[in-house]
């Protein structure tokens, strides 16, 4: 189903509703940006409170009859200052709202649909004010304290599981080897934070003299010497895991072959500070050869960048929703590494993380994250994902691939796949070296290469730069990019040849053999059609070619409709001449 058909189907479902409700609002020509921002906040918060997957603000539909009457509102051309309306709304909302505008052209007029994702980490505020939908009315969230409390409780931001104290647990429940590693890492953290190298010797001496309670308090792992869940996760003895029950805090490493069969597996429990290093040591990070600079001699590089591999694993540890009871999985395939953890992805999107220079305002395990930063397990919050993408780009490897809406028995799941091989050497090498492309554009083009569906905004941006061609959802790199990447032949194949080429193939076959079944013509033409077409589109292409030739009188159809026989119309010009020539 194409994007437009899916949107039309959703519009029909919304119009069929008996009334608007808390997550659907119809408008004719609402165009004040501030009003749109308030509705965005209200609908996102209502969707989270009601447990809905989406909320919708629709222009061009009458709010009483739900009849389509069209709208003059155009969000794609709207500016606020020097910003697009979309960018302005993102900057005016906190945490950043996740939304997308869609446009539909119908006989009754233009329809605009604002698709709004529910609030995830905290209630969405617009210009520092939070709103909510009560039935079909927009109001301030603060005026409904019962709903505000329930929404905060559902989003879990006032209850940081990782920072809660563990009754009965003490310092003797922490692993001595993990404590030694924590002291070393905390020293490195302080040294990195101190630009005056004269003080480095003093810092080393001070940290070496800390007793264990002081060390852990300063590293924000314990609270006034008392054991937190973060302390047990990162530093706890294996036999102390029962304090975390029913949480099963483990990392599972699974090795699979080319047929996705499990060859080996191993499970690592607390302390996770040491477990992550053991998991990374299990991964077969073999050396491979490629030629990133186009030289005649290959360069030997590891399949996975060590920093990228550790950052992805530490992110899974940091952002796992431990209350959901699942393990962190690290699945090693021959050509990629796949890491998964339970819990919603807190930022609005991966693309948002690549664009923003600041982290989201809230995280699920803030206490755990603060401790991991001071133990040098993760970068300063918000910069890690962008650096992962930049590192892959510098290595001329494909971008990490995130799946954010997967689920395990209904539980939200985040999965990141790190490619360990170059999918297309010339394309990747030359494209990644283009200095005039920013990281988002490289990310979008990487998605095109993977045949992922692009949102309308990236499509418009890439087409404006003449970087892609094709129609939704079958986009492919343009002639301009193909020239950069020495892929002119692939471009021609993806674009397809002129219809006359395929029609001549059919005619040559029929003149040679006198007749053909549809299956025989499929065998002739299908293999020569562009790769970007799916099987249904290929079948439709052949049918349309034959019908066009029949209408022009070039070929005739005989036999039953279910099993037609196609023959050349040898009496028609210029094919009568071709027939005489072939007989001669």
N, C-alpha and C positions, 0 to 999 in steps of 0.2 A: 504494500500500500504506500503510495506517495505521500509526501508531507501535506499537500493540499487536500487530498482525499481524506486523510486522517483528520485534518482540521474541520473539513466539511461535515464529516460524520460526528465529530464532537459538538459542532454547532447545532446540528439537528437534535442531538441528545439534550443539549442545554435548553433549546427552545421548547422541547417537549415537556420540560418540568412544569408542574402546576403553579409554582411561584419561585421567586428568586432564591430565598434561603440565605444561610450564613456564609456560604462560599461561592455564590454566584450573584453577580450584579450586572444588569443591563442598562446601557446608556445610549442616548442618541448622539449627542455631540459634546460630551464632557471634554473640555480641552484645557482647563486650568491645570498647570503642572503640579501645583501644591495639592489640589484636590486628588489628582491621580496618585500622588505619593501617599496621601492619607488612606486612600482605598487599598493601595498596595500593602501598607502596614496592617490594616484591619483584616484583609482577606488572608494574608499569610498567617497571621496569628489565629484566626478562626479555623483555618485548615488544620493547623497543628492541634488546636484544642479539640476539634471534632474527629481527628484521626483520618482526614481526607488526604489523598495523594496530591491533589491539585485544587486550586481555587481559580475562578475566572472572572475577569472584568471584560465585558463585551460591548463594543460600540456598534451602532447600526441596527439594534433590535429594540422594539418598543417594550418597556418594562411591564406593561399590563397584559397585552395580547401576545407578547413574544413573537410578533410578526417582524420579519426582516424589512426595514425601511431605509437602510443605507445611512452612511455617515460621511461628513466632510473631514473628520479628524484623521490626520496622517502622522503617526508617531515617528516614521522613518525620516521625515523631513524636518521634524521639530527640533529647535535648538533652544538651549538655556544658556545665555552668554555665548561662549565659544565651544560649549559641549553639546553633544547629542542628548536627546531626552533620556535615552537608556543609560548613558554614562552619568548624567546628572542625578537620576533616581538612585543609582548605585551609591554615589557619593553622599546622598542625603539620607540614606537608610543605615541603621546600625543595629545589629550586625548587617553586613551587606545582604540585601534581599536577592533571591534567586528567581528570576522571571524572564519572560521572553515574549515579544510582540509577534503576532502573526497577522497577515493580511489576506483577505479573500475577496475576489471580484465575482459578484453574483448578479443575475439579471435585475434584482431589486435595488442593487447599489453596492457600495463598498462596505465590508464588515472588517472590523479590527478586533482581534482577540488577544487579551493579555493573560498569558498562562503564568500562574504564580505558584511556586513551590512553598510548602509549609515552612514556618520557622523551625530551625533545627537546634541551635545551641542556646538561644535566648529569644524572648519576644522581640519582634522587629519594631524598631522605632523609626519614625520619619521626622527629621528636624528635631530630634531629641524628645519626641512625644510618641508614645505607643497608643495604637488604636485597636479596636476589636469590632467584629460584626455581631450584633445581637439580633437574631432573625434577619430582617432585611435593612437594619439601621446601623450606620457607622457611628461609633462613640469612642471616647477615650477609655483605654483599658483601666486607668487608675480609678475610674468611677465605678468599677465592678471588682472590688477586692477579692471576692470569692473566686471569680474566673481568673484573675491575675495570679492568685496563689496556686490554683490548680494548674495553670499553664506553666508556671515556673517549676512546679513539682514534676510535671510531665517531661520538661526539657532537661531537668536534672542539674541545673547550674548552681543552685544553692546547696547542693548535696554532692560534694566531691568525694566519691568513694575512695579514691586513692589517698586522700589526706586524713581519713578517719583513724583514730587510735585503735589499737588491738589489745583488748583486755587480756592480761595474763602473759603477754609476750614481753621478753626482756632482751638485754644486750647479748646474753648467752645464747639466744636463738639466731644470731647472725653468724655467717660463715667467716672464719678468720681470713681465708684467702681472698674472699670478696672484699673484706675490710681493707686489706693491704692494697688491692687494686683501686678501691675508692680513694684512699689517701693519695696515691700516685696521681690519679686522674684529677682530683680536686686541686692538687698542687699545679698541674698543667693548666687548669682553668684560671687560677689566680695569676699565673705567669703570663698567660695570653692577654689577660685584662689589664696588665701593668705595662705601660709603654716605657717606663723608666727602668732600663735593665740594671741599673745600680742597685735597685731594691730586690732583684731576683734572688740573690743569696739569702737575704733576710727572710723572704717569703718561704723559701724552702726550709729554713731552720724553724720558722714559726709553726708551719704545718706539721713538721716532723715531731714537734713537741706537744701537739694537741693530744689529749686523751681521747678515747673513742667517743664519749658523749659530746665533747666539744666539737670534734670533727664532724659528726653527723648533724649536729644542730646548725653549724655554719654552712654545711652543704644542703641544708633544708630538706633533710631526709627524715629526721625525727622532730618532735615537738617537745622542747624542754626536756630532752633525754628520753621521752616516751616513744615507743615503737608505733609507727604508722604502717598502714598497708603497703605504702610505697617502699618503706624500709625492708619489709619482708619480701616483696616482689624482687627488688634489686639485689639485696644482700642476705636474705634469709637462708638458713640451713635447709637442706632438703627435708629433714625430719620435722621441720617447723611448718611445713606446708599446710598442716591441718588447721592452723590458725586462720587460713584464708577460705576454708570450706564454707560453702559448696563450690567456690571458684577453683577451677583446675588450671592453675597458672603454668602452662607448658608451651613449648615451641616444638612442633613436629616437623622434622625434615624427611621428605619423601623423594626418592629417586625413581623416575619413570623413563621407560624406553620410548622409541619412536612410535610404538603402537599404544602408548599411554598405559602400559602395564607397569605395575610397581615392581621394581627390582630390589629395592632396599628401603628401609625406613629406620628412624631413631627419634626418640623423644627426650627432650631436655627440660627439666624443671628448674625451680629456683635454686640458687640466686640467678636471676636473669642477666645481671651484669657479666657473669662468666658464661652463661648459656649462649648468649648471642655470639661470643667469640668461638665457641665450640661448633655452633651451627655453621658459621662462615668457613671454618676449617673443613667441614664436611663437603662443602660445595666444590665440585670439580671445576675450578676456575682455570681451565687449560689455556695454553698460549695458542693463538690463531694468527694467521697472516693476512694482511690486506695492504692496499697501497693508497693511503689517504691523500697523498700529494701527487698522484699520477706518475710516479717514477717507475722505472723498469724493475726495481727491486722491492719486494714486499717488506712491510714493517711488522715485526712480531709484537703483538699486544695481548694482554689477558682478555678472555672472553667477557668478563665483567669487571668494570672498574671497582676496586676495593672499597673506595669511599661510597660510591653509589649503592653497592650491595649492602654495606653496613647501615647507611642512612635509611634505606627502605625497610630493613629489618627493625631498626630502632624506632622508626615511625610506627610500625605495627605494634610494638610493645607500648609505646607512649599513648596511642590512640585506641587501643583495644577497649571495648566495653566489657570489662571483666564480669559484670553482673549478669551478662547473657550466658555465661557458662562454657563458652567454647575455647578451643586452643588456637594459637597462632600457627598457621601452616606455611611452610616453605617447600614448594614443589619444584624440583629441579628436572626440567625437560632437556632433551639434547640441544635445543636451540634457544631456550629462554628460561628465565627464573621467575616463578610466580609466587608472590607473597600475599596472604590474605589474613584479615582480622575482622572480628565482629564489631558492629557499631556504625552509625551514620558518619559519613564524611562531613566534618563540621563546616569548612568553607563552602561558599555557594557552588563552586566548581573548580576543576583543575585549571581551566583557562583563567579564572579569576585569580588564582594563586600566582600564575605566571605574569599577570598584568599588574597586580598590586605590589607596592613596596612595603606595606605593613601587614602584620598578621591579623587574623580574625580576632575579635575582641574577647572571645570566650573559647575555652577548650574543655573537653570532658574531664580529663585527669590533670588538672592544673598543678596539683602538688607533685605528682609523679613527673610531669614535664619539667618543672622547676629543678627537681633533683637530678634528672637526666642531663639537663643543660650543664649543671655544675660538675657532673661526672664525665663531661665531654662525650656523652653518648649521642647527642643531637646538637645541631647548630642552634643559634638563637632562633626562637620560634618564628616560623613563617618563611624563612629563607631556604630551608632544606630542599623542598620540592623544586623550586626554581633552579637551585644549583644542580640537582640531579639532571634536569633537562639540559642545562647549559653544558654539563660534563659530557653527556651523551652526544650533544651537538659537536663539541670540540673533538670527540673521538670519531666523528662521522658515522655514528651508529644511530639506528632508529630511536625515536623518543620512547620513554616509558609509556605504557598503555594502561590507563585506569578504568576499572569497571566499578561504578559507584552504586548501582542499584541491584546488584546481585543479592540473593537472600538464601539463607540456610534455615529451612523449616520456618520461614516467615520472618527470620531475624535479619536486620540490615547488615550488609557486609561490604567491605572495601577490599578490592583486589588490584594489585599492581603487577604488571608483567614487564620484565626488563629483558629486551632482546639481547641475545648473545651472538648474533651474527648479522651481517649486512644483508638486507633484503634485496637491494638493487645497488650494486657497487657504484656505477657511474652516476646514477641519479643522486644517491646519498652523498657521495663525495663532493660533487660539484655544487649541488644545491646548498649543502650546509656551509659552503665557503662563500656564499653570496653575502657581501657586506651590507647590501641594501635591504636585506630581509631581517625583520625583528623576530624575536623568539616566538611570538604568537603566530606569525605568518608561517614560520617553519613548522610549528605544531599543527596548524591547519593542513598544510601540504602533506605532512606526515600522515594525517588522518585520511587524506585522499588516497595516498598510496596503499593504505590498509583497507580501502573500500568501506570506511566508516561513513555513516550518514552525518553530513554537516548541517548545522543550524543555518537559518536564512542569513543572519548577519555575516558570518565568515564567508558564505558563498558570495554575497554581494561584494565584500571586500576583496576577495581573491579574483573575482571576475573584473572588478574595476581596475585591478593591476594587471589584467590579462594573464593570470597565472594558471587558471583552469578553464576548461570548456566542458560541454555536455549538458545534460538535463537531469534534474533530480530523479532518483538518487544516484545516477551513474555519472559522476563527475570524473574527469581525468585531467592530467597535466596538459597545459596548452602547448602550442607550437613554440612559444617563447621559452617556456621551461624546458621543453624537449631539446631545443637548440643548446641551452646551457648544459644539459646533461647528456648530450650526444645520443638522444633517444628519438631521432626523427622517424625512424622506421616504426617504433612502438607507437608514436603519436599518430601516424597515418593509420595504423591498425586499430587503435582505440577510436579514432574519429570515424572510421569506416570509409569506404570508397563511395563514389557516386553511384546512384541507383542504376544508371545505365550499364555500369560494369557488371553488376549481378544479373541484370536482364540479358546481357549478351551471353553470359555463361549459360543461362537457361536456354536461350535460342540456339546456341552452338550445340548443346547437348541434344535438343529435340531434332535439329536438322541432321545430326549424325545418326541418331537411333530411331527417329520417326515418332516416338512417343515416350512418355515417362509417367510413373506414378508419383504421388506426392512424397512418398518415402524416398524415392530415388532423387527427387529434386532437393529434398531436405539434406540428403547425404552430400549433394553437390555444393550447396550454398552455405549451410550452417557453419561449417568449419572456417569459412572465410569471413564471417561476420565479426564485429568488434568484441573483444573480451568483456567490455563493460556491460554488455547486454546479458540479462539473465535468460534462462531457458524459455520462459513464456514470451519475452520480448523477441527472441530469435525466431520462434514459431510465427509470431505475428508479423515479423518483418518479411518472411518468405511468403506468407499468405497475401500481404499487401502488394508485394512485387508481382505475384501471379495475377492478382485482380487488376492491377494497373495495366499489365501487358494484355490482358483479355479485353479491357475496355478500349484500348488502342487498336484492337483487331490484330495483334501480332500472334496470339495463340488462341486456341479453342479448347473447350472442355467437353469431354464425352463421358458416358458412363454414369452410374449412380452418384448422387451428391456425397454419399458417405465414403465412396472409393473412386474418385474421379481419375480419368486418364487425360493427360495434357498432351496436345499435339500442336505442331507449328501450323499457322495459317499461311501456307505457301503461296497463296494467291495474292497476298498483301505485299505491297512495296514497303521497304526495299528487300524484303526477305525472299520474294520470288526470284529476284536476281541472284541472291546468295545461294538459293537452291540450285539454279542452273549452273552456277560456277562450281559448286561442290560436285555436281554430277559429271561435269566435264573433266 
